[in-house]
Amino acid sequence: MPDSRPQPPRLSSSPSAPAGPAALLLCGARLTDGRTVDVRLKNGRIEAVGTAGSLAAVSVGTRVDLRGYLLLPAPAEPHAHGDTALSADVDGPVSFQPDDVQRRTTEAALLQLGHGATALRSHVCIGDAQGLGALTAVLRTRRSLCGLAELTAVALPRVLTGVAGANGLAMLREAMKMGASVVGGCPDTDPDPAGYAELVLELAAEFGCPVDVHTDAGDPARLARLAAIAGGLRSGVTLSPCGGLGRLPAAAAARVAERLAAAGVTVVCLPQGGCGAVEGRGTAPVRLLRSAGVRVAAGSGALRDVSNPVGRGDPLEAAYLLASRYGLSPEDAYDTVSASARAALGLPEVRVEAGFPAELLAVRGDRLASALSLAYSRIVVHQGRVVARTSAVREYTTSAAVALDLPRQGRAQP
């Protein structure tokens, strides 16, 4: 008996493909507005979008059949910790030897790429026992992932002020010269949180780069001071995970949100769990922040390390949690891991329209809500080519229920 199970989309080369960079045709994809389209990609961008079948006559190098798939702008990961990822089951202390860090960071980045994240920002601890070795490893990983995913590194020192912080400040400056793209930090761990924040922002202004600071955000006065000095940094300021904001009285949280919005500060929440740099738990008040005009993105945080040994690093799960637990619509929830996450990383906007970057995710399903709840089969496109694919087939044994004509991904075995 022939196998009638849905098969993963097949790639087929066209014999008439032109010389030079070949185009990629995505056939029969469904968009969130309900249209079914063909999408042609070339030179890393979306070259054309037309009704299904309208672009098939144009010679292309490769075709991908996306019938039954929803086509979305690819998500981005604005808050990862590659240096500690996948270390929950390690016996004894976690090794920060460069080779071990590079292996973990690479495996974590590829796992998240398989989920759909074609751009990732990884926070890397510097100083203390790690020195700059972990950062060196992450920067090596960034180079090795070229063409698969875009990885940027955030240098994360523990202490910066006073005598104890002098070495951390010197190391942070060296980290930026080595190739870290973002000045990071955790003021909550420093004896002088306000002084720490000022040093981070000064160094970011000196190097002309963004700031991404860990904070629980449980102190409204401290957060207001940080927002006041952050407003002048043109390259942008991001705070995460800000779970403490959700524990403040509503009026106090609203006042802080207004200050953050006025300063242009982005908040990255971590609905899948926290991370080791911040002890506080809970998720930032996403709806309150968004209503105040704050850009809110969602990240993964810990990925199977001691802070969250079951962390999945899946942006669609972050969106699912925001929709199911925090009241966002599926569209707004997906925005936090796609458009808003890309904006937080300083990346150009992606739409499924001609002229936009070819950073796309195809998920089996016909609507965004179903994609967020059952997003098993995925195809990931980075710079106009398929870089990852996950296929899932669900099967059931023979029963009266299976005999019903219900939608499913597999068929009963005879």
N, C-alpha and C positions, 0 to 999 in steps of 0.2 A: 504494500500500500504506500503511495507516495506520502512524503512528510509534508503536512499542510501548515506546520508551525511557521509564524512570521520569522523570517530570517533577518539577520543584521544587514543594513544597507551595503550593497556591493559597489566597489570601485571598478569602473571599466574605462580603459584607455581608448581614446578615439584615434583611429588610424590617420585622420586628417588633421591632427592637432598641429597648430602652427609652430614654427621654430621660436626659440626664446622662452621666457617664462610662460608656462601653460596656464590657461584659465581653468577654473574649477566651477562646475555647474551643480548647484544644489537644486534638485528637482522635486516639485510637488510638496514643498514645505508649507505648513500652516502658520499664519501669523496670529498675534493676539487679537487683531481686529476681525478675525474670521476669514480673511482671504487665504486662498491657496495659490502659491507663487513659485516661480523659478527664480533663483538668485545666481548671478554670474559674478565670480570673484577673480580679480587679476591684480598683480603687483601689490598685494597686501590690502587692497581696498575692494569695496563693493562696486562693481562696474555697472551692473544693471539689475533691475527687479521688474519682472513681468508676470502676467498671468500664467498659470501652469500650462506648460507646453509651448509657450510663445518663444522661448529662448532655445529650445531643443535643436532647431535647425542650424543654429550658429555653431561652427566647429569649436570644440573645446578640448582640453587635454584630458580631463577626468570628469566623470559624472557620479554624483552621489544621490541615490534614491532616498528622499526624505518623506515619502508618503507615510502618514501616521505619526509624524513628528511635528512638534511645535518648535519654531525657530525663534531664538531670543538673542539679544545682545549678550555677549559672554559676561559672566560675573568676574569680579576681581576680589582678591583677598587683602584687605587693608590692615590686618593685624594677625600676623603669624609669629611663632617663635621656633624657627627652624633649628636653632642650636640645641634646644632641649627636647624637640619633638621625638616621639617614638622611644622614649627612655623610661616609661613607667615600669617595665618589667626587668630593668637592669638590676643585677645583684650588686649591692654596694653603691658607692658614690658614682654619679654620672661622669663619664669621661669627657673632658673638653679638649682632648688631643685633636689637632686639626683634622687628621684623617677620619676620626670618629664623627666629628661634627659635620664634615663634608658629606659623609655617608648618610647621616640622619637628615640633614637639610635637603639633600638630593631626593631621598626617598619620600620625604614629606611633601616637597614641591611637586613631584610627579603624582603623588596621591591626590593632591589638591587640583592639579591640572586635569586628572581624570574626572574629577567632580565638575570641572568646567572653568576653573579660575586660570585665566591666561596671563594675569598679572598678580604679583604677590609682593607685599611689604613685610619683611622679616626683621623683628627686633632682635638684636644680638647683644648679650651682656659683654661689657669690656671692663678691664680692671680686675682687682682681687685675684683669684687663682687663674682666671681665664686669660688675663693680660689682653693681648690683641690676637691671640691664636684663633679663637672662635670666629672673629671677624674675618681673618685671612681665609679661613675655610669657607665661609659663606660667600665671600667675594669670588673664590674659585668656583663655587657652585653656580654663581650667577653667570660666569663666563661659559661654563659647560652646558647650561640650559639655553644658551642663545639659539633662537629659532624654534624652541619649544614653548618657553614661557619667559615672561619678563620679571626678573627678581630684583628688588632693591633692598638695601640693608640700612637699618636704623641702628646707630651706635647708642647703647644704653648703659651709661655709668650709674653706679649706686650712690656715691657721695661726691659732691663737688665743692662744698664750702669749707672754710677753715683750713687748719693744717692738714687734717686727714683728707680733705678733698683736693689738695694741690696736685697730687699724683693723678687723680681721676680727671681733673680738668686738662692736664697735659696730655693724658692718654686720649681724651675725647678729641682734642685738637689734632692729634696724630691720626686718629681714626678717620676724620674727615679728609685729611690729606691722602690717606690710603685708598679712599674710594667709597666710603659710606655716603649715602645720598641724603640722609635725613639725620638731624640732631635729635636724639631721643633723651629720655630721662625719666626719673621717678622722684619728684620732689618729696613725696610722702615718706621716703626712707632717709632723708637728709635732716640733720638737726636744725637747719634753717631752710624750710621749704620755699619761702619767698626769695631768699638769696639764690637758691638753686635755680628757680625758674628764671630769674633775671640773667644769670650766667648762661643758661641754655639759649635764651632768646638773643642775647648779645652775640654769642658764638654763631648762631644761625644767621644773624644779620651780616656778620663778618664774612661768612662763606657763601651767602646768598642762597641758602637752602631752607627747606621747610623744617618745622618742629613737630615732633609727635611724642607727647608726654603721657606717661601712665599716671593716673590719679584716681582714687576712689571718689573724689569730689564731694566728700561729706562735710567739708568746711566751707560754707557759702562766702565768708569774708575772704578767705584765701583764694577762692576761685574767682571772686570779683576782681581782686588785685591782679591775678594772672590775666584775666580778660582785658583789663585796662592796659597792660603793657603789651599784650599780644596784638592789639589792633593795628599797631604800626608795622608789623612784619608782613611785607608784601608776599613773600613766598608761602605763607599759610601756616596755621597752627591747628593741630589735631589733638584732642584729648580722648583718652580711653582708659578704662571702660566706664567710669563715672557711675558706678552702681550706687554710690552714696547719695546721688541726687534723688534717687527714688525713695530714700528713707527720710528726706527732709519734709517738713510741712509743705503743703501744696503751694502756699503763697510765697514761701522762701524759694522753693524750686523754680517757680515762675519768674521771680525777679532775676535769679541767676541765669535762667534761659534767655531772658531778654538781653542781658549783658553779653552773653556769648554770641547771640545773633548779631548784635550791634558791632561786635569785634570781628565778625566773620570767622569765628572758631567752628571747626567741624568736630562732632562727637562721634566716635566709633563705639558702638555697644557690642557686647559679647553674649548673645542670648544662649549660646551652647555651653557657657561656663566661663570661669575666670581664667587668669593666668598667674604665673608665679610672681610677677613683679608687683601685684597688688593683692593684699590679703582680703579686702572687702569682697563680698559676694552680692549678687543681685544684678539686675539689668537696668540700665539708665531708663528714665521715663520717656520713652520714644515719642509717644503721642504729644506729650507736653512740649518737648523740645521742638518737634516739627511744627506745632501750632504757633510757636514763638518765632519761627523762621530760621531755626538752626538746621544746618545740613547734618543729617544723621545717616551714617553708614553702619553696616553690620559686619563684624569679623568673626573669625573662628576662635581666636585665643589659643588655649593649650590644646595640643594634638597628641593625645595618649602620652602625657608626661605626668609627673606627680601631682600637678595642679588639677588635671582632669584625665584620669587614666582611660576614660572611654570617649575622649574627644574625637570627633570624626573629621573635622576640618572641611566640612561640606557647606558651601555657601547657600545651597538650596535648603538645607536643614535650618540654617539661621533664618532664612526668609519664612520657612514653614512655622518656626516657633514664634516669630513676630506676628504672623497672621493668626495662629491658633491660640496663643496665650496673651498677646498684648493688643489685639483688636485692630491691627492694620489690615487693609484690604490686600488681596494677593498682589495687586499691581504695585501698591506702595511698599509692601514687604519686599518684593523683588527689586524695586528701585534701590533699596538700601544696600543690596549686594551687587548691583550692576552700575547704574548711572551714578548714584551718589558715591559708591565705593571707588569708581574710576576717577571721579572728580576729586575725592580725597587724596588720591595718589597723583594728581596732576596730569592725568591722562585725558586724551581727547574723547569727546562723546561718541557713542556708538548707537546707531539706529539701523534698522534693516531697510536702508534706502541707499540709492546710488551716491557714491562719493564718500561714504563713511568708512572707517577702518573695518576690515574683515576680521573682527573678533567676535565669534558667534558660538552659541551653544544650541544644539538640537536635542530636545528631550521628547521621548515617546509620550504622546498625549495630545489632546485637542484643545485644552484650555489651560490657562496658567494655574488655576486652582488645582486641577488634577496633576499637573506637572510637579507642583510643590509637594503634593502628598504621596505620589507614587513615581518619583523620578528615578527609575532604575536604569533604563537604557539611555545613553547619552553619547553624543558625538561633538567633539570640541574642535573648533577652527581657530587657529592663531596665524596672523599674518597671511591669511588667504589660503591656508592648507590645513587638511585634517591632521591633527597632532595627537589625538587620543580618542578611543572609542571603548565604551562599555556596553555590552549586550546582555540582556536578561530575558529568559524564557520561563514562563510559569506554566506548569503542567499539573494536572489532577488525575487521580485514578478514576476508573469508571464508576459512575454512580448515577442515580436518577437526576440529581441536581446538575451534573455535568452535561447531561443530555439536553438540558434546556438551551435555547439559542441565546446565550448570554455573551457579552463581550469579554474576551480574555486573551492572554498573550500566548497561550498554547492550546493543545488539543489533548483529549484523553487517549491513552494508549489502547489499542485493540486488545 
